[in-house]
Structures are given as structure tokens and as C-alpha cells.
Amino acid sequence: MAISEKNLQHFAIPVKDNLKKIVESCSTTTKRIFIAGFIFLAYGYLCRLIHIYFFWETKTIGWELLLIAGMSYLSNKINSKKQTKKDSLPEKVGIGFIIFLLLVQIIFLIYIPRTVAYDAAKKYIIANKDKYDLGDIQGFSLVPIGGMAMAGEAGDADITLIAKGSDRYKEFNLHLSKNITTDWQIQIINIF
């Protein structure tokens, strides 16, 4: 069945009008958090693109700010729906999901740096700093994505680190594994 132009117009969503309504329904604080999130996110990607070796964590901070702004937007929607006595269950579920994501990331940021897998990932990068043209390693930043699973003495880990060298910064995604007889070993490395 061919789709005619008339059918397309019937199902077309007036994006501009909907976007305008969304922006108008946001509080000033929500708008500021969205703007800050987009600025941080843009800088985070831009600094990688044009090799600015300063504050690479902004990409992660930008995503977190956008999550918080989304939560603030949903909170604004709940308040407006209360005034009209409409059901706001989907917005409440959305806020719950965002809170869950943020809590998981906080736990990740607290737990992972205390693991042997994290130490193995850092030691690998330090030992291979010349291979990756980093210069002297000045520090690491953990990106709160990935995970770790253990079953007794065996396990797998997915750790993303920003290695800050004196010559350049690089973002590493390292997949590590450990079995009963071995220590943590790097299996796959992705460099961004």
C-alpha cells in the first residue's frame, strides 16, 4: 500500500508547535539545567574533536545534567496535571527510572575504584602509555558506564576511564575478565 502525501500530512506531528509547548511548560530552573547540560555536552564532544586536553569529564556531566533536567521537566508536568486533576503515573514512573539510573551511577562511582579490576585497568594504561602516545600519566577519571559481575573468584568487568597524559587525553573502554586461576586480564580495548 502506497503512502500518499495526504496520509503523511494526516499523521505528521507538528514538531515546532509541540516543542514550543514543551519549552513553555518548563520552569526557568528546568530550562537552565537543560541549557547547562547541552553546553557541557557540546564542550565534552568538542574538546575530543579538536584535541583540547582540559576537563573531558564535561561530556559525562552534561549527560547527568540532562537526566536531572528531564526529571525536573517531568516534575513540572506532574504539578500541571495535579492542577487539572489528570493522572500523572507515567511521569512518576519516568522520575523513578531517572532516580534509579542516577543511584546506580553513584554506586558505580563509589564501588568500582575500590576493585582490583579497576587497578588492573589503570596499571595496563600506565604500562602502555607510550603505545597510546599519552606522555606521563597525570590522572584518571572514571566514566559511570559499564559494569562488573562476579561469580565466586571469577568475573567480568567493563570499565571506561579517561586517561590524562601530559601529551594528550584518551578515553579507554576496557573489558576485563578473571577466572579462578588468573588475575584480572584485559580482553578488549576500545579507544575513543
Secondary structure, 3 states (H helix, E strand, C coil): CCCCHHHHHHHCCCHHHHHHHHHHHCCHHHHHHHHHHHHHHHHHHHHHHCCCCCCCCHHHHHHHHHHHHHHHHHHHHHHHHHHCCCCCHHHHHHHHHHHHHHHHHHHHHHHHHHCHHHHHHHHHHHHCCCCCCCCCEEEEEEEEEEEEEEECCEEEEEEEEEEEECCCEEEEEEEEEECCCCCCEEEEEEEC
